[in-house]
Amino acid sequence: MATYRLEAKIIGRSHGRSATAAAAYRAAVRIDDERTGQSFDYTRKQGVLHSEIMAPAGTPAWMYDRVQLWNAVEKVEKRKDSQLARDILMSLPHELTHEQRVDLVREFVATEFVAQGMIADVAIHAPDRQGDDRNHHCHILLTMRELTGEGFGKKVRAWNDTEQLEQWRADWAEVVNRHLERHGHHARVDHRSLADQGIDREPEPKQGPVATEMERQGRESHAGNDRRAVQARNAERAELDAELMVLSAEIIDLEQQRADRARQEPMPVPAQGAAGEEKWEARGPRTALGPTQGGMVAQQMDALDRFRENSEALEKQRRERLQRINEAIEKQGQRDQQVVADRGRDPSEDRSR
């Protein structure tokens, strides 16, 4: 099954980060930061399968040089809290070949970013050796200023809009599915949340390479325990839903049987006179049945009532169990937020030399 992921974050000085360090790490190269004098050397980093710079037509030739490009970005930003670049992280379908993934990324980058005037520094990474071997992914560093004949102009604020990010996410799902179909794969991705898809399932937390390696060695990890807890809650949800579906189907079947039998049975003839009419009206919408027929219908009615009672009890039980599940999720919330914050940390922040 193909995995969907497109996340965006800002690389800014307010968090102690630099565009030169981020670019060096993602492309596994060395960049000397001319503004600070620091050197960022990641030439020994493995797993970078492809890297290139894509830019609009007419872009000065020097901007296709990674070292010159990101040093120029650092120089044009004067504030200590400047936003330097936008970092896009995308999962790539493991079903595709390397060449097919490169074509996929190029099409998306050209259409969504370069066409708007951004320069894109693209790096496709292989899965971590200690992690999930299906985790092919791509980093894209994007410039945040308009281009001029000599370099950079003003910041383009529209690129920061939430609506723009949502459009990128939707477009990424569309282009991934198109490429999967083109190459004969049935897998598809969906950019929407599980709730928006109408799926009553809790999303599983991501498990990093360190936790994955621990689990492979038979050692428990916090991330692995969190994932197993979510899987258990989802299994409980699925079990309850399956039980309700069975009961609902049986109720519908019994109601249909009762309706079919009622249509086949003769209607009674009312007694003559006022007394007979009063007696007929008092009977209500009942059917004249023989002893055998009456017993069968009564049994069906009793069974139907029992099924309804069981269904209501099961639904009450389901609500109570879901409430306990949601309470457990809420208690885990602060811890999950910290995990997300830790995962968002850029390794290049601590590796300058």
N, C-alpha and C positions, 0 to 999 in steps of 0.2 A: 504494500500500500504506500503510495507516495505521501510524503510529509510536506505540509505547508508551513512556511515561515517567511515573514518579511518584517523586520524590525528596523526602526530608525532612531538614531540618537545623535546628539550634537557633541562634537569634540571641542572643548573650550578651555581657556586658561583658568577659569574660576575653579576648576577641579584639578589643576596642576598638570594638564595634558598639553600636548603639542601635536600639530599636524605632521611635522617632520618625523616624530617618533612613531606615530600611528602608521604613516605611509611606509616607513622602513620595515616595521614589523609585518605588515600585511603582505608586502612584496618580497620579504626576506632579502633585503639589500642594506647597504650602509648609506646613511645620510648624515652629513655634518651640518648641524644647525648654525647658520651664519649669525643669527641674532643672539644666541646664548653661548655659542662656542661648544656646545655639547655634541657628542658623536653617538649615533644610534646604529649599532652594527648587528644585524640579524642574518648575516650571510650564512651562518651555520644552521639556521632554522630550516627544517625539512617540511615537506608536505605542500609547498606552493606549486601547483600544477600548471598554472597559467597566469600571466599578468600582462596588462597593457593599459595604455592611456587612450581614451576616446574623447574627442573634442569636436566642437562645431566647425564647419568649414570656415576657413579664414583665420583660424587660431594661429598666433605666432608659433613658429617652429620650436622655439626654446621651451614653450609650455608642454611639449611632449616629452621633455626630460624630467623625470620624477624629482630629482634633486633640485633643479631650478624651480620647478612648479611650486613645491611646497615651501621652499625658502621664500619665494615671492609672496605666498599667502601669509607666512609668518611676518614678513616685513610690512605688509600693507595694513595689518591689524595692530593698532597702537595701544589699545586699552588692556589693562591687566585682566579684565574679565571678558575679553573678546571671544566670540564664537568663530572658530577657525574652519571647520568643515563639518559636513553631514556624513555620518557613517551608516550605510545600509548593509544589513546582514540578511542573506536569503539562503534558505535550504534549496538544494538542487536535487531533482529526482534521481534516485539511485538506479532507476530502471533504464536511464539513458546512458549512452557511451560518453566518454570524455569529450569527443569531438561534438557530439550532439548537445552536451551541456554548454560548451563554449558558444555554439550557435545560438542557443536559447538565451544566454546572458547577453550576447551582443545585440540581439534583436530588441530585448527589453530595454537595455541601457540606451541604445540609439533613439528609441521611440519616446521613452519617458523622461530621460534626463538631458541627453545631448541636444535633442530637438528644442528644449526649453532654454538652451544657452549655457548649460553646466559643462564643466570638464569632469570626466569620471575616471578615477584611477581604480581599475578592476583587478582583483586577485581571487582566483579560484583555488580553494584549499581542499586537500584530501581529508578523509576522516582521520581523527586522531588515532594513533596506534592503540591506545589504551581504551578508546571509546567505541561507540557504535560504528561498525564498518560501513553503514549505509549513510553516514552523516556527511555527505558531500555538501559543501557550502561555498558561498561567495561573499567577499567583502567589497564594497564599493565606496570609496571616498569621493565626495562631491564638493566642488567649490561652491561658495555661497554669494559671490559677487558677479555682476554682469561683466562681460568681456568687452574691452575696447581694443583699438588698434595697437596700443602699447602695453596693455596689461589688464588690470582689474579696475572696474568702476564702482558703482554703488551696490550696496547689499540689495538683494531681491527678497523683500519680506513675504511675498506671496508663496514662496517655496516653503515657508514655515507653517502654512495653514494646515490645520487638522484635516480639513476636507481634501487637501492635496495628498496627504499620507493615505487616507482611506481610498482614494482613487488609485494610487500606486499599488496598494494591497489587492484591490479588486482586479486591476489590470495584470498583475503578476499571476494571479490564479488563472486568468483567462489564457495568457500566453503559455503557461506551463501545460494546461490541459490540451491546448492546441498541438503542442509539440509531442505530448504523450500519444495523442490520437494519430498524429502524422507517422509516428514510428511504430504503430501497431500495439500500443499498450492500453489495457483497459483501466488502469489506475487513474484516478482523478483527485484533484485537491479542491478545497473550498476555503476561501479566506474568512468566512463568517465564523463567529463563535459558535460553540455547540448549542447555546441557548437560542441564538438567532436562527439556527438550523432546525429548531424544534426538537433537539435531542436532549433527553433528560439524563445527561451523563456528566460527571465532574471531569474536567480536563486533567490529565496526568501531568505532574511536574516533570520538568526536564532533568535528566541525570547526566552530570558531567563526566569527563573521562576518568577522573580519579575515583569517583564512586563506582563507575562501571567496571574498572579494573579490580576494585575491592570485591565487588559482587562476583566477578568471574573467578576469583580466588576462594570463594566460599565465605568471605567475610562480610558482615552486615555493614551498611553505611546509613547515615541519616537520610540521604537522598533516596536510597533504596527502600528504607522503611516507610518514608513518606509516600513513595509511589505504590508500595504494596497496600498501604492503608487506603489510598484512593481507589485502587483496583478492587479491594474488598467491599468498599461502599458502593461502587458501581455494580458489582456482582449482586449485592443485596437489592439494589434498585431493579436490576433486570429480573431477578427472581420474583419480586413482588409484582412487577408488571406482567410477567408470564402467567402467574396465578390469576390475576384479575382478568386477563384475556381469556383464559379457559373458562372461568365462571361466567363471564359475559356471553361467550359463545353458547354455553349450555342454557343460559336464561333465554337467549334469543331463539334457540331451537325449541324449547318448551313452549314459549309463547306462540311460535309458528304452528306447532302441533295443535295447540288448543284452538287457534283461530281456524285451522283447516277442519278440525272436527266439528266446530260450531257451524260452519257453513254446510256441512253434510247432513246435519241432524234436522228433522222436521220441526217446524214451529207448532206449539200447542194451539188447540181451538178454544177460544174463550167461552165460558159458560154464558147462557142467556139471562137477561134481566139485570136489574141494577145490582143485586147482590153479587152476581157473577162478574160484572164489570169491576166492582170494587175489589173483588178477590183477585182478578187479573191484574189490575193496576198495582195491587200490593205486592204481587210477585216480582214486579220490575222486569228488567231485560233478561229473564231466565229462559232456559230451553227445556222442553219436555224430554226427559231422558228415560230410557229403560234402566232397570237395576244394574245391568252390566256396564252400560254407558256411563251412568251416573258415578259408579265406583271408579271407573278409569279416569274421568275428568277430575274427580275429587283427589285422586292420587297425584295427578299432574299438578293440580293447584297447590297441594301440600308441598310437592317437590319444588315448585316454582318459588313458593314462599321461603322454603329453606335455603334455596340458592340465593335469593335476594338478601336474606338475613346474613348468610355467609359472606356475600359480596360486600355488604355494608360493614361488617366486622373486619373484613380484610382491608377495606379502604381505610378504616379508622386505624388499624394496625400499621398500614403503610404510612399514613400521615405522622403517626407517632415515631416510627423508625426514621423517617426522613427528617423529622425535627431533630432527633438525636444526631443524625449524620450532619445536618447543617450546623448544629452546635459544635460538633467536633471540628468542622471546617473553620468556623469562626475562631475557635481557640488557637488553631494552627496559623491563623492569618498573619500575625505579627512575625512569626518565624519564617513564613513563606516570603514576606516582603523583604526580610533581611537576606534570604537566599537569593532573591532576584537582584538585590542591590549588589551582592558579592559577585554574581555572575556577570553583571554589567561592567565590572572593572576591567579595564584594558591592560593586558599583560605588559604592554610596552611602557606603562607608567613606571614600572619598577626595574626596567632593564637598560637604562641609559648608562653609557660609559664612554 
